[in-house]
Amino acid sequence: MSGRLDSAQPYALGLFRIVVGLLFACHGAVALLGALGGTDGKGGTVELGAWPHWYAGLIELVGGSLVLLGLGTRVAAFISSGAMAYAYFSVHQPEALWPVQNDGEGAAMYCWAMFLLVFTGSGAFGLDRLFTRRARAAQPKPTEQTPVAA
């Protein structure tokens, strides 16, 4: 049983990355564009350049989209994880100690989900893997005997 689970791991990780990236990007789309019928909680979109909400929305939209596509996954996930850690400690944690009390479960979960992707990479279905495969295929194959320069 463990062998089957191990062989499915890249696919499960790829699906995890896709779902987390999509949901994260949706938060940014709501904040910046008012998309999906949502608002920023104040009845509109976040004002252009407003610190920190506009920048958080930009990180969510761009970082979430990159994670969704599996393109630059580790870097996008690292920046996104840091943004959510900042959001948790600057916005939610001062309200109460526990995430369930301070409405910070989302920020905490996104922080740790993105942090996991920093170490695991994109898994299956990611553009990172596609580009890596193409780059390896384009490299010249080493010959058995390499001439030695005299």
C-alpha positions as CSV (number, residue, x, y, z in Angstrom):
1,M,0.0,0.0,0.0
2,S,2.8,2.4,0.9
3,G,4.4,2.0,-2.6
4,R,1.1,3.1,-4.3
5,L,0.8,6.1,-2.0
6,D,4.4,7.0,-2.6
7,S,4.0,6.9,-6.4
8,A,0.9,9.1,-6.2
9,Q,2.6,11.7,-4.0
10,P,3.7,14.1,-6.9
11,Y,0.1,14.1,-8.2
12,A,-1.5,14.7,-4.8
13,L,1.1,17.5,-4.2
14,G,0.3,19.0,-7.6
15,L,-3.4,19.0,-6.9
16,F,-2.8,20.5,-3.4
17,R,-0.7,23.3,-5.1
18,I,-3.4,24.0,-7.7
19,V,-6.2,24.3,-5.1
20,V,-4.1,26.5,-2.7
21,G,-2.9,28.7,-5.5
22,L,-6.4,29.1,-6.9
23,L,-7.9,30.0,-3.6
24,F,-5.1,32.4,-2.7
25,A,-5.4,34.1,-6.1
26,C,-9.1,34.5,-5.5
27,H,-8.4,36.6,-2.4
28,G,-6.2,38.9,-4.4
29,A,-8.8,39.2,-7.2
30,V,-11.5,40.1,-4.7
31,A,-9.3,42.8,-3.0
32,L,-7.8,44.3,-6.2
33,L,-10.6,43.8,-8.8
34,G,-13.8,43.3,-6.8
35,A,-14.1,40.1,-8.7
36,L,-16.1,37.0,-7.8
37,G,-18.8,39.2,-6.2
38,G,-16.6,40.0,-3.2
39,T,-15.4,43.1,-1.7
40,D,-12.5,44.1,0.6
41,G,-14.8,44.1,3.6
42,K,-15.5,47.8,3.3
43,G,-17.8,47.7,0.3
44,G,-15.3,48.1,-2.5
45,T,-11.8,47.3,-3.8
46,V,-8.7,48.3,-2.0
47,E,-7.4,51.7,-3.0
48,L,-4.4,51.6,-5.3
49,G,-1.1,51.6,-3.4
50,A,-2.8,51.5,0.1
51,W,-0.4,50.0,2.6
52,P,-0.5,47.1,3.4
53,H,-3.8,45.9,1.9
54,W,-3.1,46.7,-1.8
55,Y,0.3,45.1,-1.7
56,A,-1.1,42.0,0.1
57,G,-3.8,41.8,-2.6
58,L,-1.1,42.0,-5.3
59,I,1.0,39.3,-3.7
60,E,-2.1,37.1,-3.3
61,L,-3.2,37.6,-7.0
62,V,0.3,37.2,-8.6
63,G,1.7,34.7,-6.1
64,G,-1.4,32.6,-6.1
65,S,-1.5,32.6,-9.9
66,L,2.2,31.5,-10.1
67,V,1.6,28.8,-7.5
68,L,-1.6,27.7,-9.4
69,L,0.4,27.4,-12.6
70,G,3.4,25.8,-10.9
71,L,5.7,28.5,-12.3
72,G,8.4,29.8,-10.0
73,T,6.6,27.9,-7.3
74,R,9.2,28.0,-4.6
75,V,9.9,31.7,-4.8
76,A,6.2,32.7,-5.2
77,A,5.3,30.4,-2.3
78,F,8.1,31.9,-0.1
79,I,6.9,35.5,-0.7
80,S,3.3,34.5,-0.2
81,S,4.1,32.7,3.0
82,G,5.9,35.7,4.3
83,A,3.0,38.0,3.4
84,M,0.6,35.8,5.3
85,A,2.9,35.6,8.3
86,Y,3.0,39.4,8.3
87,A,-0.8,39.6,7.9
88,Y,-1.3,37.2,10.8
89,F,1.1,38.9,13.2
90,S,0.2,42.5,12.3
91,V,-3.5,42.3,11.7
92,H,-4.9,39.2,13.5
93,Q,-2.7,38.3,16.4
94,P,-3.0,41.7,18.2
95,E,-6.8,41.0,18.4
96,A,-6.4,37.8,20.4
97,L,-3.9,35.0,21.0
98,W,-5.5,32.1,19.1
99,P,-6.3,32.1,15.4
100,V,-9.8,30.8,16.1
101,Q,-10.3,33.9,18.4
102,N,-8.7,36.5,16.1
103,D,-10.2,35.4,12.7
104,G,-6.7,34.5,11.5
105,E,-7.1,30.9,10.6
106,G,-7.0,31.7,6.9
107,A,-3.8,33.7,7.2
108,A,-2.2,31.0,9.3
109,M,-3.2,28.1,7.0
110,Y,-2.1,30.0,3.8
111,C,1.2,30.8,5.5
112,W,2.0,27.2,6.4
113,A,0.6,25.8,3.1
114,M,2.8,28.1,1.1
115,F,5.7,27.4,3.4
116,L,5.3,23.7,2.6
117,L,5.4,24.4,-1.1
118,V,8.7,26.2,-0.6
119,F,10.3,22.8,0.3
120,T,8.3,20.4,-1.9
121,G,8.2,22.4,-5.1
122,S,5.4,22.2,-7.6
123,G,4.7,18.4,-7.8
124,A,3.0,17.1,-10.9
125,F,1.1,19.3,-13.4
126,G,3.4,22.3,-12.8
127,L,5.0,24.4,-15.5
128,D,8.3,24.2,-13.5
129,R,8.5,20.5,-14.2
130,L,7.7,20.9,-17.9
131,F,10.4,23.5,-18.4
132,T,12.9,21.4,-16.4
133,R,12.2,18.4,-18.6
134,R,12.6,20.4,-21.8
135,A,15.8,21.9,-20.6
136,R,17.2,18.5,-19.8
137,A,16.2,17.1,-23.1
138,A,17.9,20.0,-24.9
139,Q,21.2,19.5,-23.2
140,P,23.8,17.6,-25.2
141,K,24.3,14.0,-24.2
142,P,27.8,13.3,-22.8
143,T,29.9,11.0,-24.9
144,E,31.5,7.9,-23.4
145,Q,35.0,9.2,-24.1
146,T,35.7,12.9,-23.6
147,P,38.8,14.1,-25.4
148,V,41.4,15.3,-23.1
149,A,43.1,18.7,-23.9
150,A,46.8,18.4,-24.1
